[in-house]
Amino acid sequence: MKLHKDMGKRPIKEVIEAHPKIGEILNKYEIGCLECSIGTCFLKDVVAVHVLGETIEAMIEKEINEYLDNP
């Protein structure tokens, strides 16, 4: 995933605290990071580990980047 503002290289808990909308986007695709108490995974890895396929990953990437460009 190529996410704007180097967001992919940040821990998911930090990302969701700063940008709750990203948590909502992930939740929409049944990636349950909102409930995670550890949250040390990097955002780019969170999506990849769920093996959703290239099409869904591209949709998530697009939604997150659109949000980051227009918060």
PDB file of N, CA, C and O in Angstrom:
ATOM      1  N   MET A   1       0.828  -1.185   0.000  1.00  0.00           N
ATOM      2  CA  MET A   1       0.000   0.000   0.000  1.00  0.00           C
ATOM      3  C   MET A   1       0.870   1.246   0.000  1.00  0.00           C
ATOM      4  O   MET A   1       1.885   1.325   0.693  1.00  0.00           O
ATOM      5  N   LYS A   2       0.451   2.192  -0.780  1.00  0.00           N
ATOM      6  CA  LYS A   2       1.143   3.477  -0.801  1.00  0.00           C
ATOM      7  C   LYS A   2       0.177   4.524  -0.274  1.00  0.00           C
ATOM      8  O   LYS A   2      -0.691   5.022  -0.990  1.00  0.00           O
ATOM      9  N   LEU A   3       0.354   4.840   0.989  1.00  0.00           N
ATOM     10  CA  LEU A   3      -0.535   5.792   1.630  1.00  0.00           C
ATOM     11  C   LEU A   3       0.147   7.144   1.758  1.00  0.00           C
ATOM     12  O   LEU A   3       1.343   7.230   2.036  1.00  0.00           O
ATOM     13  N   HIS A   4      -0.621   8.181   1.555  1.00  0.00           N
ATOM     14  CA  HIS A   4      -0.094   9.542   1.638  1.00  0.00           C
ATOM     15  C   HIS A   4       0.372   9.858   3.056  1.00  0.00           C
ATOM     16  O   HIS A   4      -0.062   9.238   4.026  1.00  0.00           O
ATOM     17  N   LYS A   5       1.263  10.834   3.148  1.00  0.00           N
ATOM     18  CA  LYS A   5       1.783  11.345   4.419  1.00  0.00           C
ATOM     19  C   LYS A   5       2.484  10.266   5.255  1.00  0.00           C
ATOM     20  O   LYS A   5       2.504  10.346   6.483  1.00  0.00           O
ATOM     21  N   ASP A   6       3.059   9.254   4.584  1.00  0.00           N
ATOM     22  CA  ASP A   6       3.742   8.145   5.267  1.00  0.00           C
ATOM     23  C   ASP A   6       2.867   7.479   6.323  1.00  0.00           C
ATOM     24  O   ASP A   6       3.379   6.937   7.302  1.00  0.00           O
ATOM     25  N   MET A   7       1.565   7.518   6.130  1.00  0.00           N
ATOM     26  CA  MET A   7       0.642   6.966   7.108  1.00  0.00           C
ATOM     27  C   MET A   7       0.804   5.453   7.258  1.00  0.00           C
ATOM     28  O   MET A   7       0.546   4.910   8.332  1.00  0.00           O
ATOM     29  N   GLY A   8       1.219   4.783   6.221  1.00  0.00           N
ATOM     30  CA  GLY A   8       1.382   3.333   6.285  1.00  0.00           C
ATOM     31  C   GLY A   8       2.469   2.881   7.241  1.00  0.00           C
ATOM     32  O   GLY A   8       2.465   1.733   7.686  1.00  0.00           O
ATOM     33  N   LYS A   9       3.396   3.765   7.560  1.00  0.00           N
ATOM     34  CA  LYS A   9       4.525   3.415   8.425  1.00  0.00           C
ATOM     35  C   LYS A   9       4.272   3.767   9.890  1.00  0.00           C
ATOM     36  O   LYS A   9       5.191   3.736  10.708  1.00  0.00           O
ATOM     37  N   ARG A  10       3.029   4.101  10.215  1.00  0.00           N
ATOM     38  CA  ARG A  10       2.695   4.484  11.593  1.00  0.00           C
ATOM     39  C   ARG A  10       1.897   3.366  12.264  1.00  0.00           C
ATOM     40  O   ARG A  10       1.120   2.680  11.600  1.00  0.00           O
ATOM     41  N   PRO A  11       2.078   3.176  13.563  1.00  0.00           N
ATOM     42  CA  PRO A  11       1.303   2.160  14.284  1.00  0.00           C
ATOM     43  C   PRO A  11      -0.197   2.456  14.208  1.00  0.00           C
ATOM     44  O   PRO A  11      -0.627   3.606  14.298  1.00  0.00           O
ATOM     45  N   ILE A  12      -0.969   1.399  14.043  1.00  0.00           N
ATOM     46  CA  ILE A  12      -2.402   1.555  13.808  1.00  0.00           C
ATOM     47  C   ILE A  12      -3.110   2.297  14.940  1.00  0.00           C
ATOM     48  O   ILE A  12      -4.010   3.095  14.680  1.00  0.00           O
ATOM     49  N   LYS A  13      -2.727   2.051  16.168  1.00  0.00           N
ATOM     50  CA  LYS A  13      -3.379   2.734  17.295  1.00  0.00           C
ATOM     51  C   LYS A  13      -3.156   4.243  17.205  1.00  0.00           C
ATOM     52  O   LYS A  13      -4.072   5.030  17.446  1.00  0.00           O
ATOM     53  N   GLU A  14      -1.944   4.634  16.861  1.00  0.00           N
ATOM     54  CA  GLU A  14      -1.606   6.051  16.699  1.00  0.00           C
ATOM     55  C   GLU A  14      -2.410   6.666  15.546  1.00  0.00           C
ATOM     56  O   GLU A  14      -2.904   7.789  15.644  1.00  0.00           O
ATOM     57  N   VAL A  15      -2.529   5.905  14.458  1.00  0.00           N
ATOM     58  CA  VAL A  15      -3.277   6.375  13.282  1.00  0.00           C
ATOM     59  C   VAL A  15      -4.742   6.613  13.636  1.00  0.00           C
ATOM     60  O   VAL A  15      -5.308   7.654  13.306  1.00  0.00           O
ATOM     61  N   ILE A  16      -5.348   5.638  14.311  1.00  0.00           N
ATOM     62  CA  ILE A  16      -6.773   5.741  14.634  1.00  0.00           C
ATOM     63  C   ILE A  16      -7.031   6.848  15.655  1.00  0.00           C
ATOM     64  O   ILE A  16      -8.058   7.523  15.587  1.00  0.00           O
ATOM     65  N   GLU A  17      -6.117   7.037  16.591  1.00  0.00           N
ATOM     66  CA  GLU A  17      -6.291   8.128  17.556  1.00  0.00           C
ATOM     67  C   GLU A  17      -6.264   9.487  16.851  1.00  0.00           C
ATOM     68  O   GLU A  17      -7.045  10.381  17.176  1.00  0.00           O
ATOM     69  N   ALA A  18      -5.370   9.627  15.898  1.00  0.00           N
ATOM     70  CA  ALA A  18      -5.252  10.894  15.175  1.00  0.00           C
ATOM     71  C   ALA A  18      -6.317  11.048  14.083  1.00  0.00           C
ATOM     72  O   ALA A  18      -6.739  12.159  13.763  1.00  0.00           O
ATOM     73  N   HIS A  19      -6.742   9.918  13.520  1.00  0.00           N
ATOM     74  CA  HIS A  19      -7.674   9.930  12.386  1.00  0.00           C
ATOM     75  C   HIS A  19      -8.732   8.834  12.565  1.00  0.00           C
ATOM     76  O   HIS A  19      -8.640   7.786  11.925  1.00  0.00           O
ATOM     77  N   PRO A  20      -9.723   9.054  13.413  1.00  0.00           N
ATOM     78  CA  PRO A  20     -10.753   8.038  13.650  1.00  0.00           C
ATOM     79  C   PRO A  20     -11.450   7.560  12.373  1.00  0.00           C
ATOM     80  O   PRO A  20     -11.923   6.425  12.309  1.00  0.00           O
ATOM     81  N   LYS A  21     -11.512   8.414  11.373  1.00  0.00           N
ATOM     82  CA  LYS A  21     -12.150   8.047  10.100  1.00  0.00           C
ATOM     83  C   LYS A  21     -11.441   6.840   9.466  1.00  0.00           C
ATOM     84  O   LYS A  21     -12.092   6.008   8.834  1.00  0.00           O
ATOM     85  N   ILE A  22     -10.130   6.739   9.627  1.00  0.00           N
ATOM     86  CA  ILE A  22      -9.403   5.592   9.070  1.00  0.00           C
ATOM     87  C   ILE A  22      -9.848   4.313   9.767  1.00  0.00           C
ATOM     88  O   ILE A  22      -9.975   3.272   9.123  1.00  0.00           O
ATOM     89  N   GLY A  23     -10.084   4.378  11.066  1.00  0.00           N
ATOM     90  CA  GLY A  23     -10.623   3.223  11.788  1.00  0.00           C
ATOM     91  C   GLY A  23     -11.983   2.816  11.236  1.00  0.00           C
ATOM     92  O   GLY A  23     -12.275   1.627  11.108  1.00  0.00           O
ATOM     93  N   GLU A  24     -12.810   3.798  10.910  1.00  0.00           N
ATOM     94  CA  GLU A  24     -14.129   3.530  10.333  1.00  0.00           C
ATOM     95  C   GLU A  24     -13.996   2.861   8.966  1.00  0.00           C
ATOM     96  O   GLU A  24     -14.744   1.937   8.646  1.00  0.00           O
ATOM     97  N   ILE A  25     -13.049   3.329   8.170  1.00  0.00           N
ATOM     98  CA  ILE A  25     -12.827   2.739   6.842  1.00  0.00           C
ATOM     99  C   ILE A  25     -12.419   1.275   7.006  1.00  0.00           C
ATOM    100  O   ILE A  25     -12.964   0.403   6.329  1.00  0.00           O
ATOM    101  N   LEU A  26     -11.470   1.000   7.893  1.00  0.00           N
ATOM    102  CA  LEU A  26     -11.022  -0.378   8.108  1.00  0.00           C
ATOM    103  C   LEU A  26     -12.162  -1.243   8.631  1.00  0.00           C
ATOM    104  O   LEU A  26     -12.326  -2.386   8.204  1.00  0.00           O
ATOM    105  N   ASN A  27     -12.939  -0.706   9.542  1.00  0.00           N
ATOM    106  CA  ASN A  27     -14.053  -1.445  10.119  1.00  0.00           C
ATOM    107  C   ASN A  27     -15.078  -1.825   9.049  1.00  0.00           C
ATOM    108  O   ASN A  27     -15.677  -2.899   9.109  1.00  0.00           O
ATOM    109  N   LYS A  28     -15.271  -0.950   8.085  1.00  0.00           N
ATOM    110  CA  LYS A  28     -16.198  -1.204   6.979  1.00  0.00           C
ATOM    111  C   LYS A  28     -15.812  -2.474   6.213  1.00  0.00           C
ATOM    112  O   LYS A  28     -16.671  -3.179   5.683  1.00  0.00           O
ATOM    113  N   TYR A  29     -14.518  -2.750   6.167  1.00  0.00           N
ATOM    114  CA  TYR A  29     -14.011  -3.936   5.472  1.00  0.00           C
ATOM    115  C   TYR A  29     -13.724  -5.086   6.443  1.00  0.00           C
ATOM    116  O   TYR A  29     -12.993  -6.024   6.125  1.00  0.00           O
ATOM    117  N   GLU A  30     -14.320  -4.985   7.632  1.00  0.00           N
ATOM    118  CA  GLU A  30     -14.214  -6.019   8.667  1.00  0.00           C
ATOM    119  C   GLU A  30     -12.787  -6.242   9.153  1.00  0.00           C
ATOM    120  O   GLU A  30     -12.399  -7.359   9.494  1.00  0.00           O
ATOM    121  N   ILE A  31     -12.013  -5.161   9.180  1.00  0.00           N
ATOM    122  CA  ILE A  31     -10.677  -5.179   9.782  1.00  0.00           C
ATOM    123  C   ILE A  31     -10.851  -4.523  11.145  1.00  0.00           C
ATOM    124  O   ILE A  31     -11.007  -3.306  11.242  1.00  0.00           O
ATOM    125  N   GLY A  32     -10.824  -5.334  12.193  1.00  0.00           N
ATOM    126  CA  GLY A  32     -11.229  -4.906  13.522  1.00  0.00           C
ATOM    127  C   GLY A  32     -10.176  -4.213  14.357  1.00  0.00           C
ATOM    128  O   GLY A  32      -9.975  -4.582  15.514  1.00  0.00           O
ATOM    129  N   CYS A  33      -9.516  -3.247  13.824  1.00  0.00           N
ATOM    130  CA  CYS A  33      -8.462  -2.534  14.576  1.00  0.00           C
ATOM    131  C   CYS A  33      -9.018  -1.652  15.680  1.00  0.00           C
ATOM    132  O   CYS A  33      -8.298  -1.328  16.625  1.00  0.00           O
ATOM    133  N   LEU A  34     -10.262  -1.262  15.586  1.00  0.00           N
ATOM    134  CA  LEU A  34     -10.839  -0.391  16.612  1.00  0.00           C
ATOM    135  C   LEU A  34     -10.885  -1.089  17.967  1.00  0.00           C
ATOM    136  O   LEU A  34     -10.777  -0.432  19.003  1.00  0.00           O
ATOM    137  N   GLU A  35     -11.043  -2.404  17.973  1.00  0.00           N
ATOM    138  CA  GLU A  35     -11.138  -3.155  19.217  1.00  0.00           C
ATOM    139  C   GLU A  35      -9.780  -3.592  19.761  1.00  0.00           C
ATOM    140  O   GLU A  35      -9.693  -4.052  20.900  1.00  0.00           O
ATOM    141  N   CYS A  36      -8.739  -3.457  18.980  1.00  0.00           N
ATOM    142  CA  CYS A  36      -7.408  -3.926  19.377  1.00  0.00           C
ATOM    143  C   CYS A  36      -6.851  -3.059  20.504  1.00  0.00           C
ATOM    144  O   CYS A  36      -6.886  -1.830  20.430  1.00  0.00           O
ATOM    145  N   SER A  37      -6.343  -3.704  21.536  1.00  0.00           N
ATOM    146  CA  SER A  37      -5.787  -2.947  22.662  1.00  0.00           C
ATOM    147  C   SER A  37      -4.280  -2.737  22.533  1.00  0.00           C
ATOM    148  O   SER A  37      -3.711  -1.902  23.236  1.00  0.00           O
ATOM    149  N   ILE A  38      -3.634  -3.480  21.648  1.00  0.00           N
ATOM    150  CA  ILE A  38      -2.180  -3.361  21.483  1.00  0.00           C
ATOM    151  C   ILE A  38      -1.863  -2.290  20.448  1.00  0.00           C
ATOM    152  O   ILE A  38      -1.233  -1.284  20.773  1.00  0.00           O
ATOM    153  N   GLY A  39      -2.292  -2.493  19.206  1.00  0.00           N
ATOM    154  CA  GLY A  39      -2.200  -1.472  18.177  1.00  0.00           C
ATOM    155  C   GLY A  39      -0.817  -1.101  17.691  1.00  0.00           C
ATOM    156  O   GLY A  39      -0.598   0.037  17.274  1.00  0.00           O
ATOM    157  N   THR A  40       0.128  -2.036  17.733  1.00  0.00           N
ATOM    158  CA  THR A  40       1.480  -1.711  17.287  1.00  0.00           C
ATOM    159  C   THR A  40       1.737  -2.057  15.824  1.00  0.00           C
ATOM    160  O   THR A  40       2.789  -1.701  15.292  1.00  0.00           O
ATOM    161  N   CYS A  41       0.819  -2.732  15.168  1.00  0.00           N
ATOM    162  CA  CYS A  41       0.985  -3.064  13.752  1.00  0.00           C
ATOM    163  C   CYS A  41       1.002  -1.772  12.939  1.00  0.00           C
ATOM    164  O   CYS A  41       0.319  -0.806  13.280  1.00  0.00           O
ATOM    165  N   PHE A  42       1.777  -1.763  11.875  1.00  0.00           N
ATOM    166  CA  PHE A  42       1.766  -0.614  10.977  1.00  0.00           C
ATOM    167  C   PHE A  42       0.529  -0.693  10.089  1.00  0.00           C
ATOM    168  O   PHE A  42       0.098  -1.783   9.712  1.00  0.00           O
ATOM    169  N   LEU A  43      -0.032   0.444   9.763  1.00  0.00           N
ATOM    170  CA  LEU A  43      -1.248   0.493   8.949  1.00  0.00           C
ATOM    171  C   LEU A  43      -1.090  -0.293   7.661  1.00  0.00           C
ATOM    172  O   LEU A  43      -1.997  -1.035   7.284  1.00  0.00           O
ATOM    173  N   LYS A  44       0.029  -0.153   6.979  1.00  0.00           N
ATOM    174  CA  LYS A  44       0.221  -0.862   5.696  1.00  0.00           C
ATOM    175  C   LYS A  44       0.180  -2.376   5.878  1.00  0.00           C
ATOM    176  O   LYS A  44      -0.240  -3.095   4.971  1.00  0.00           O
ATOM    177  N   ASP A  45       0.611  -2.865   7.033  1.00  0.00           N
ATOM    178  CA  ASP A  45       0.627  -4.301   7.292  1.00  0.00           C
ATOM    179  C   ASP A  45      -0.730  -4.820   7.735  1.00  0.00           C
ATOM    180  O   ASP A  45      -1.070  -5.974   7.473  1.00  0.00           O
ATOM    181  N   VAL A  46      -1.502  -3.982   8.400  1.00  0.00           N
ATOM    182  CA  VAL A  46      -2.822  -4.374   8.891  1.00  0.00           C
ATOM    183  C   VAL A  46      -3.691  -4.840   7.735  1.00  0.00           C
ATOM    184  O   VAL A  46      -4.364  -5.866   7.836  1.00  0.00           O
ATOM    185  N   VAL A  47      -3.682  -4.111   6.662  1.00  0.00           N
ATOM    186  CA  VAL A  47      -4.509  -4.472   5.511  1.00  0.00           C
ATOM    187  C   VAL A  47      -3.956  -5.718   4.831  1.00  0.00           C
ATOM    188  O   VAL A  47      -4.720  -6.618   4.483  1.00  0.00           O
ATOM    189  N   ALA A  48      -2.664  -5.785   4.641  1.00  0.00           N
ATOM    190  CA  ALA A  48      -2.048  -6.919   3.939  1.00  0.00           C
ATOM    191  C   ALA A  48      -2.265  -8.237   4.666  1.00  0.00           C
ATOM    192  O   ALA A  48      -2.492  -9.262   4.023  1.00  0.00           O
ATOM    193  N   VAL A  49      -2.200  -8.229   5.981  1.00  0.00           N
ATOM    194  CA  VAL A  49      -2.312  -9.463   6.753  1.00  0.00           C
ATOM    195  C   VAL A  49      -3.704 -10.096   6.639  1.00  0.00           C
ATOM    196  O   VAL A  49      -3.858 -11.291   6.892  1.00  0.00           O
ATOM    197  N   HIS A  50      -4.693  -9.326   6.269  1.00  0.00           N
ATOM    198  CA  HIS A  50      -6.046  -9.855   6.137  1.00  0.00           C
ATOM    199  C   HIS A  50      -6.288 -10.522   4.781  1.00  0.00           C
ATOM    200  O   HIS A  50      -7.348 -11.112   4.570  1.00  0.00           O
ATOM    201  N   VAL A  51      -5.340 -10.438   3.874  1.00  0.00           N
ATOM    202  CA  VAL A  51      -5.387 -11.092   2.562  1.00  0.00           C
ATOM    203  C   VAL A  51      -6.776 -10.932   1.922  1.00  0.00           C
ATOM    204  O   VAL A  51      -7.485 -11.907   1.672  1.00  0.00           O
ATOM    205  N   LEU A  52      -7.127  -9.697   1.674  1.00  0.00           N
ATOM    206  CA  LEU A  52      -8.429  -9.382   1.101  1.00  0.00           C
ATOM    207  C   LEU A  52      -8.416  -9.370  -0.424  1.00  0.00           C
ATOM    208  O   LEU A  52      -9.462  -9.260  -1.062  1.00  0.00           O
ATOM    209  N   GLY A  53      -7.245  -9.481  -0.987  1.00  0.00           N
ATOM    210  CA  GLY A  53      -7.112  -9.440  -2.438  1.00  0.00           C
ATOM    211  C   GLY A  53      -6.759  -8.046  -2.915  1.00  0.00           C
ATOM    212  O   GLY A  53      -7.013  -7.049  -2.238  1.00  0.00           O
ATOM    213  N   GLU A  54      -6.174  -8.002  -4.085  1.00  0.00           N
ATOM    214  CA  GLU A  54      -5.681  -6.739  -4.634  1.00  0.00           C
ATOM    215  C   GLU A  54      -6.784  -5.713  -4.852  1.00  0.00           C
ATOM    216  O   GLU A  54      -6.575  -4.523  -4.618  1.00  0.00           O
ATOM    217  N   THR A  55      -7.938  -6.152  -5.291  1.00  0.00           N
ATOM    218  CA  THR A  55      -9.029  -5.220  -5.583  1.00  0.00           C
ATOM    219  C   THR A  55      -9.499  -4.516  -4.315  1.00  0.00           C
ATOM    220  O   THR A  55      -9.633  -3.292  -4.294  1.00  0.00           O
ATOM    221  N   ILE A  56      -9.749  -5.285  -3.261  1.00  0.00           N
ATOM    222  CA  ILE A  56     -10.222  -4.699  -1.998  1.00  0.00           C
ATOM    223  C   ILE A  56      -9.134  -3.835  -1.376  1.00  0.00           C
ATOM    224  O   ILE A  56      -9.417  -2.747  -0.875  1.00  0.00           O
ATOM    225  N   GLU A  57      -7.889  -4.313  -1.404  1.00  0.00           N
ATOM    226  CA  GLU A  57      -6.780  -3.517  -0.857  1.00  0.00           C
ATOM    227  C   GLU A  57      -6.679  -2.177  -1.586  1.00  0.00           C
ATOM    228  O   GLU A  57      -6.443  -1.143  -0.960  1.00  0.00           O
ATOM    229  N   ALA A  58      -6.854  -2.195  -2.894  1.00  0.00           N
ATOM    230  CA  ALA A  58      -6.803  -0.953  -3.673  1.00  0.00           C
ATOM    231  C   ALA A  58      -7.946  -0.018  -3.288  1.00  0.00           C
ATOM    232  O   ALA A  58      -7.767   1.199  -3.246  1.00  0.00           O
ATOM    233  N   MET A  59      -9.113  -0.580  -3.008  1.00  0.00           N
ATOM    234  CA  MET A  59     -10.248   0.241  -2.587  1.00  0.00           C
ATOM    235  C   MET A  59      -9.977   0.897  -1.232  1.00  0.00           C
ATOM    236  O   MET A  59     -10.283   2.072  -1.032  1.00  0.00           O
ATOM    237  N   ILE A  60      -9.402   0.130  -0.306  1.00  0.00           N
ATOM    238  CA  ILE A  60      -9.069   0.661   1.013  1.00  0.00           C
ATOM    239  C   ILE A  60      -8.021   1.753   0.879  1.00  0.00           C
ATOM    240  O   ILE A  60      -8.143   2.821   1.477  1.00  0.00           O
ATOM    241  N   GLU A  61      -6.991   1.478   0.091  1.00  0.00           N
ATOM    242  CA  GLU A  61      -5.931   2.472  -0.138  1.00  0.00           C
ATOM    243  C   GLU A  61      -6.521   3.760  -0.697  1.00  0.00           C
ATOM    244  O   GLU A  61      -6.174   4.851  -0.244  1.00  0.00           O
ATOM    245  N   LYS A  62      -7.403   3.640  -1.668  1.00  0.00           N
ATOM    246  CA  LYS A  62      -8.023   4.804  -2.303  1.00  0.00           C
ATOM    247  C   LYS A  62      -8.852   5.590  -1.283  1.00  0.00           C
ATOM    248  O   LYS A  62      -8.762   6.816  -1.221  1.00  0.00           O
ATOM    249  N   GLU A  63      -9.648   4.895  -0.494  1.00  0.00           N
ATOM    250  CA  GLU A  63     -10.499   5.582   0.496  1.00  0.00           C
ATOM    251  C   GLU A  63      -9.660   6.314   1.540  1.00  0.00           C
ATOM    252  O   GLU A  63      -9.960   7.453   1.898  1.00  0.00           O
ATOM    253  N   ILE A  64      -8.613   5.660   2.021  1.00  0.00           N
ATOM    254  CA  ILE A  64      -7.751   6.289   3.031  1.00  0.00           C
ATOM    255  C   ILE A  64      -7.044   7.495   2.436  1.00  0.00           C
ATOM    256  O   ILE A  64      -7.001   8.556   3.059  1.00  0.00           O
ATOM    257  N   ASN A  65      -6.488   7.347   1.233  1.00  0.00           N
ATOM    258  CA  ASN A  65      -5.787   8.471   0.603  1.00  0.00           C
ATOM    259  C   ASN A  65      -6.728   9.631   0.310  1.00  0.00           C
ATOM    260  O   ASN A  65      -6.345  10.789   0.471  1.00  0.00           O
ATOM    261  N   GLU A  66      -7.952   9.339  -0.119  1.00  0.00           N
ATOM    262  CA  GLU A  66      -8.927  10.408  -0.358  1.00  0.00           C
ATOM    263  C   GLU A  66      -9.228  11.144   0.943  1.00  0.00           C
ATOM    264  O   GLU A  66      -9.317  12.371   0.965  1.00  0.00           O
ATOM    265  N   TYR A  67      -9.383  10.386   2.026  1.00  0.00           N
ATOM    266  CA  TYR A  67      -9.609  11.021   3.329  1.00  0.00           C
ATOM    267  C   TYR A  67      -8.411  11.886   3.725  1.00  0.00           C
ATOM    268  O   TYR A  67      -8.588  13.021   4.169  1.00  0.00           O
ATOM    269  N   LEU A  68      -7.208  11.364   3.569  1.00  0.00           N
ATOM    270  CA  LEU A  68      -6.008  12.112   3.958  1.00  0.00           C
ATOM    271  C   LEU A  68      -5.850  13.392   3.140  1.00  0.00           C
ATOM    272  O   LEU A  68      -5.352  14.398   3.643  1.00  0.00           O
ATOM    273  N   ASP A  69      -6.273  13.350   1.886  1.00  0.00           N
ATOM    274  CA  ASP A  69      -6.189  14.531   1.038  1.00  0.00           C
ATOM    275  C   ASP A  69      -7.264  15.566   1.353  1.00  0.00           C
ATOM    276  O   ASP A  69      -7.091  16.758   1.099  1.00  0.00           O
ATOM    277  N   ASN A  70      -8.380  15.090   1.911  1.00  0.00           N
ATOM    278  CA  ASN A  70      -9.525  15.973   2.202  1.00  0.00           C
ATOM    279  C   ASN A  70     -10.139  15.607   3.546  1.00  0.00           C
ATOM    280  O   ASN A  70     -11.278  15.143   3.589  1.00  0.00           O
ATOM    281  N   PRO A  71      -9.412  15.804   4.646  1.00  0.00           N
ATOM    282  CA  PRO A  71      -9.938  15.366   5.967  1.00  0.00           C
ATOM    283  C   PRO A  71     -11.189  16.100   6.406  1.00  0.00           C
ATOM    284  O   PRO A  71     -11.720  15.826   7.483  1.00  0.00           O
TER     285      PRO A  71
END
